[in-house]
Amino acid sequence: MSYSYFARYYDVLTENVDYQERAKYLCDICRRHNHECGVTLDLACGTGSLTIELKKFGIDVFGADMSSDMLSEAQMKACENDLSILFLCQKMQDLELYSNIDTCFCTLDSINHITSKKELIKAFKSVSKYLADDGLFVFDVNTIYKHKEILSDNCYIYDTEGVFCAWQNNYQERNNKVIITLDFFEPDEDGAYIRTSEQFSERAYSHDQMTEMLGEAGLEIECIYEDMTFSSPKENTQREIFVVRKKKNGK
């Protein structure tokens, strides 16, 4: 999945996200857990909106994403903000970093995009490999509740300036997986509409599954919050924040 077409419209479809507030929240989490951000990786950084806000907060941050198209958008935005940020085109399962990191952030349900437990364990091990002992890994996930009750088999329409998007979900209860199909309709110079499509899947995992997979990577859950709060998740929480610590000596 290259997210080539999705990259062009990603910022429009996520314009409701307050990246500045989310960056502040992530920094607050680190302070709450007595952790200095230090060298920070924004994993699955997409078009770099969060990376840029973290940089503005004075964080020594760089980004990584598997999509070169997303990273092209990210680099352009960094230049527009007169910021020098390193962006790496790498999958989270196969990171090859130039040094250890003190902190890793991974946001906006990027973890859910890995629908194989084997591949997700590989991603966690990849982060753990470069995360310093006692380092912090903070990521969010869409919950099983959201997949089952909110996304489900629903359809959504986004009618924005420059593009019309039809979003269709297909929910598979046996593994809490949602197959998402996006159809983009963009007007050309003659007034006709050009259709492009992309499809990807997201999977929700239980706390027990997360604990087991993270444990295999030498990572330990320190706390789970409801998104953008410091409250414990509820039964109808749609997005959760996992605060995970790298065990000293990987043990």
Disulfide bonds with the S-S distance in Angstrom:
none
